[in-house]
Amino acid sequence: MKSASDDNRTMTRYAIITPVRDEEKFIEATIESVCRQTVRPVEWVIVDDGSTDRTGSIVDRYVAQHEWIRVVHRADRGFRKSGGGVMEAFYEGYKALESKEWEFIVKLDGDLSFEPEYFEKCFQYFRDNPELGIGGGEICHDVEGEIRVEANPRFHVRGATKIYRRACWDAIGGLWPAPGWDTIDEVKANMLGWKTYAFTDLRLFHHRFTGSEEGLLRDRVKHGVACYVSGYHPLYVAASCLSRLNQKPYVIGAAAILYGFLKSHLTRPMRLEDRSYLAYIRGQQIRRLCGMQTIWR
């Protein structure tokens, strides 16, 4: 006789898209983690974004073994395109999806490991809260033998592991194709009445530190650019830089964020020019600076 849990497992239809580039050290662990899930996806598209190592051949081997895993091989552009490159690869995978009746779409990085019940437990959160639009587990790292969880704002789910309810996905219009996409999506969702948060009891092990593939300073500059693209209030960026003075790489890291933000005002990268969105995010940030209740806490 079927239990309610069995019904929930069979009724949850989700698709995963994983953009990867030069992940031969970690991609197999991610694939094995997904293959062991108690609730498996209806389809998983892995986009090999021009890898120059063995990533493509490793993925090909699993594709040959599992009909629900597919791969898209992109040509090598010759460099890692920060932020925007990930979204280009993601949307190539999105266009390649054959399954159209999914209930949830997942953006998952190729350097993660997680427990077999991860997705089953994630979807229970969505069933328990119909207003939950974006969710996912928390990212943790091994720091000198100690497991540490990444600290993030209350409303934020790490871009490495995001689950979107279809109605929320449609409402926010998908993802912004540039750095800052993983903040814009959540702010838009909250503005439209959805809830977004990470599940504190569900953790994924990240095999490399966020931004480490480009170096910490470049990652900080990219963060400053993302702040501009996301429409951050200048006062909030300044306060954020001050708060990072005691974080490695200390003063130079905070300066790199500010440099990325100010440089963007000159170079004018594409950003979301939506007045209601800008009013909402900046209003939330001013409230945060004033110690009032916001989506940040």
C-alpha positions as CSV (number, residue, x, y, z in Angstrom):
1,M,0.0,0.0,0.0
2,K,1.3,3.4,-1.0
3,S,2.1,5.9,1.8
4,A,1.7,9.7,1.6
5,S,5.4,10.0,1.5
6,D,5.5,7.7,-1.6
7,D,2.9,9.9,-3.3
8,N,4.9,13.1,-2.6
9,R,8.0,11.5,-4.1
10,T,6.2,10.5,-7.3
11,M,4.2,13.7,-7.6
12,T,7.2,16.1,-7.4
13,R,8.4,16.9,-10.9
14,Y,11.5,18.9,-11.1
15,A,14.3,19.6,-13.6
16,I,17.9,20.5,-12.9
17,I,20.2,22.7,-15.0
18,T,23.9,22.7,-14.1
19,P,26.4,25.0,-15.9
20,V,29.9,23.7,-15.5
21,R,33.4,24.7,-16.7
22,D,36.6,22.8,-15.8
23,E,35.0,20.9,-12.9
24,E,36.8,17.5,-13.4
25,K,37.8,17.4,-9.7
26,F,34.2,17.7,-8.4
27,I,31.6,17.0,-11.1
28,E,31.5,13.3,-10.4
29,A,30.6,13.9,-6.7
30,T,27.8,16.1,-7.7
31,I,26.5,13.6,-10.3
32,E,26.6,10.8,-7.7
33,S,24.8,12.9,-5.2
34,V,21.9,13.5,-7.7
35,C,21.8,9.9,-8.8
36,R,21.4,8.8,-5.1
37,Q,18.4,11.1,-4.5
38,T,15.2,9.6,-3.1
39,V,13.3,12.0,-5.4
40,R,15.1,12.1,-8.7
41,P,14.5,14.8,-11.3
42,V,12.5,14.2,-14.4
43,E,15.4,15.7,-16.4
44,W,18.9,17.0,-15.7
45,V,20.7,19.0,-18.3
46,I,24.4,19.6,-17.7
47,V,25.9,22.3,-19.8
48,D,29.6,21.9,-20.4
49,D,30.6,25.5,-20.9
50,G,33.7,25.0,-23.0
51,S,35.7,23.0,-20.4
52,T,39.4,22.3,-21.3
53,D,39.8,19.5,-18.8
54,R,38.0,16.1,-18.5
55,T,34.7,17.5,-17.4
56,G,33.0,16.8,-20.7
57,S,34.1,13.2,-20.9
58,I,33.1,12.5,-17.3
59,V,29.6,13.9,-18.0
60,D,29.3,11.9,-21.2
61,R,30.0,8.7,-19.3
62,Y,27.0,9.3,-17.0
63,V,24.8,10.4,-19.8
64,A,25.4,7.0,-21.5
65,Q,24.2,5.3,-18.2
66,H,21.1,7.4,-17.3
67,E,18.5,8.4,-19.8
68,W,17.3,11.3,-17.6
69,I,20.7,13.0,-17.7
70,R,21.6,15.0,-20.8
71,V,24.5,17.2,-21.8
72,V,25.0,20.3,-23.9
73,H,28.6,20.9,-25.0
74,R,29.5,24.5,-25.7
75,A,32.6,25.7,-27.5
76,D,35.5,27.1,-25.5
77,R,35.3,30.9,-25.5
78,G,38.9,31.0,-24.2
79,F,38.1,32.5,-20.8
80,R,35.8,32.3,-17.8
81,K,33.0,34.9,-18.3
82,S,32.1,35.9,-14.8
83,G,28.4,36.0,-13.9
84,G,27.1,36.4,-17.4
85,G,28.8,33.3,-18.7
86,V,27.0,31.2,-16.1
87,M,23.6,32.6,-17.2
88,E,24.4,32.1,-20.9
89,A,25.2,28.4,-20.1
90,F,22.1,28.1,-17.9
91,Y,19.8,29.4,-20.5
92,E,21.3,27.1,-23.1
93,G,20.4,24.3,-20.8
94,Y,17.0,25.7,-20.2
95,K,16.2,25.9,-23.9
96,A,17.4,22.3,-24.3
97,L,14.9,21.0,-21.7
98,E,12.6,18.4,-23.2
99,S,10.3,18.1,-20.1
100,K,7.8,20.9,-20.1
101,E,5.6,19.9,-17.2
102,W,8.0,20.5,-14.3
103,E,6.8,22.0,-11.1
104,F,10.2,23.2,-10.0
105,I,13.4,24.3,-11.8
106,V,16.7,24.0,-10.1
107,K,20.0,25.8,-10.8
108,L,22.7,23.6,-9.3
109,D,26.5,24.0,-9.4
110,G,28.8,21.2,-10.4
111,D,31.0,21.2,-7.3
112,L,28.6,20.2,-4.5
113,S,27.9,17.1,-2.5
114,F,24.7,16.4,-0.5
115,E,22.7,13.7,1.2
116,P,20.3,11.4,-0.7
117,E,17.2,12.9,1.0
118,Y,18.2,16.5,0.1
119,F,15.6,17.2,-2.6
120,E,12.9,15.2,-0.9
121,K,13.3,17.4,2.3
122,C,13.5,20.6,0.2
123,F,10.2,19.9,-1.5
124,Q,8.6,19.3,1.9
125,Y,9.4,22.9,2.8
126,F,7.6,24.0,-0.4
127,R,4.6,21.9,0.3
128,D,4.4,23.2,3.9
129,N,4.6,26.9,2.7
130,P,2.6,27.7,-0.5
131,E,4.1,31.2,-0.4
132,L,7.7,29.9,-0.7
133,G,8.9,30.8,-4.1
134,I,12.7,30.3,-3.9
135,G,14.5,28.0,-1.6
136,G,17.5,25.7,-1.1
137,G,19.9,24.3,1.5
138,E,22.8,26.2,3.1
139,I,26.3,26.0,1.7
140,C,29.1,24.8,4.0
141,H,32.9,24.5,3.7
142,D,35.7,22.6,5.4
143,V,37.9,25.3,7.0
144,E,41.0,23.6,8.5
145,G,38.9,20.6,9.5
146,E,36.0,22.6,10.8
147,I,32.7,22.6,8.9
148,R,31.5,26.2,8.6
149,V,28.2,27.5,7.0
150,E,28.3,30.5,4.7
151,A,26.6,33.5,6.4
152,N,24.0,35.2,4.2
153,P,21.0,37.6,4.5
154,R,17.8,36.0,5.7
155,F,16.1,36.2,2.3
156,H,19.1,34.8,0.3
157,V,19.6,31.4,-1.1
158,R,23.1,30.8,-2.6
159,G,23.3,30.8,-6.3
160,A,25.0,27.4,-6.2
161,T,21.7,25.7,-5.2
162,K,18.4,27.4,-6.0
163,I,15.0,25.8,-6.4
164,Y,12.3,27.9,-8.0
165,R,8.6,27.1,-7.8
166,R,7.2,27.4,-11.3
167,A,4.6,30.1,-10.5
168,C,7.3,32.2,-8.9
169,W,9.7,31.6,-11.8
170,D,7.0,32.8,-14.2
171,A,6.2,35.8,-12.0
172,I,9.8,37.1,-11.8
173,G,10.4,36.4,-15.5
174,G,13.3,34.0,-15.0
175,L,16.9,35.1,-14.3
176,W,18.7,38.3,-15.1
177,P,21.6,37.4,-17.5
178,A,24.4,39.2,-15.7
179,P,26.2,39.4,-12.3
180,G,23.7,40.0,-9.6
181,W,21.2,37.6,-11.0
182,D,21.0,35.7,-7.7
183,T,20.0,38.8,-5.8
184,I,17.7,40.3,-8.4
185,D,15.6,37.1,-8.5
186,E,14.9,37.1,-4.8
187,V,14.3,40.8,-4.4
188,K,11.8,40.6,-7.3
189,A,10.1,37.6,-5.7
190,N,9.8,39.3,-2.3
191,M,8.5,42.4,-4.0
192,L,5.7,40.3,-5.6
193,G,4.7,38.7,-2.3
194,W,6.8,35.4,-2.4
195,K,9.0,34.2,0.4
196,T,12.6,33.3,-0.2
197,Y,14.9,31.6,2.3
198,A,17.5,28.9,2.9
199,F,16.7,25.8,4.8
200,T,19.0,25.9,7.8
201,D,18.8,22.1,8.5
202,L,19.8,21.1,5.0
203,R,23.4,21.5,4.0
204,L,25.4,21.1,0.9
205,F,29.2,20.7,1.0
206,H,30.8,23.1,-1.4
207,H,34.2,21.7,-2.6
208,R,35.6,25.2,-3.3
209,F,35.1,28.6,-1.6
210,T,32.6,30.9,-3.4
211,G,34.6,33.0,-5.9
212,S,37.9,31.1,-5.4
213,E,38.0,30.1,-9.1
214,E,38.7,33.7,-10.0
215,G,40.6,34.8,-6.9
216,L,39.3,36.7,-3.9
217,L,40.1,40.2,-5.3
218,R,38.4,39.6,-8.6
219,D,35.5,38.1,-6.8
220,R,35.2,41.3,-4.7
221,V,35.3,43.5,-7.8
222,K,32.6,41.3,-9.3
223,H,30.5,41.7,-6.2
224,G,30.8,45.5,-6.6
225,V,29.6,45.2,-10.2
226,A,26.8,43.0,-9.0
227,C,25.7,45.6,-6.5
228,Y,25.5,48.2,-9.3
229,V,23.6,45.8,-11.6
230,S,21.2,44.9,-8.7
231,G,20.4,48.5,-8.1
232,Y,22.0,48.8,-4.6
233,H,21.7,52.1,-2.8
234,P,25.2,53.8,-2.7
235,L,24.9,54.3,1.1
236,Y,24.2,50.6,1.6
237,V,27.2,49.7,-0.5
238,A,29.4,52.1,1.5
239,A,28.1,50.6,4.8
240,S,28.7,47.1,3.4
241,C,32.3,48.0,2.5
242,L,32.9,49.3,6.0
243,S,31.5,46.1,7.6
244,R,34.0,44.0,5.5
245,L,37.1,45.8,6.7
246,N,37.6,43.0,9.3
247,Q,37.1,40.2,6.7
248,K,39.9,38.8,4.6
249,P,41.4,40.3,2.5
250,Y,40.6,43.1,4.8
251,V,40.9,46.7,3.6
252,I,41.9,45.7,0.0
253,G,38.8,43.5,-0.2
254,A,36.4,46.3,0.8
255,A,38.2,48.6,-1.6
256,A,37.8,46.1,-4.4
257,I,34.0,46.0,-3.9
258,L,33.8,49.8,-3.9
259,Y,36.0,49.9,-7.0
260,G,33.7,47.5,-8.8
261,F,30.7,49.5,-7.9
262,L,32.1,53.0,-8.8
263,K,33.7,51.7,-12.0
264,S,30.3,50.4,-13.1
265,H,28.8,53.9,-12.9
266,L,31.3,54.8,-15.6
267,T,31.2,51.7,-17.8
268,R,27.4,51.3,-17.4
269,P,27.0,47.5,-17.6
270,M,23.4,46.4,-18.4
271,R,21.2,46.4,-15.3
272,L,17.5,46.1,-14.5
273,E,15.9,49.5,-15.1
274,D,12.6,48.8,-13.3
275,R,11.5,51.8,-11.2
276,S,9.3,49.7,-8.9
277,Y,12.1,47.2,-8.3
278,L,14.7,49.9,-7.7
279,A,12.3,51.7,-5.2
280,Y,11.7,48.4,-3.4
281,I,15.3,47.3,-3.0
282,R,16.7,50.7,-2.1
283,G,13.8,51.3,0.4
284,Q,14.6,47.9,2.0
285,Q,18.3,48.9,2.2
286,I,17.6,52.3,3.8
287,R,15.3,50.5,6.3
288,R,18.1,48.1,7.1
289,L,20.6,51.0,7.6
290,C,18.0,52.5,10.0
291,G,17.7,49.2,12.0
292,M,14.2,48.5,10.8
293,Q,12.6,45.3,9.7
294,T,13.5,44.3,6.1
295,I,14.0,41.3,3.9
296,W,17.7,41.4,5.0
297,R,16.7,40.3,8.6
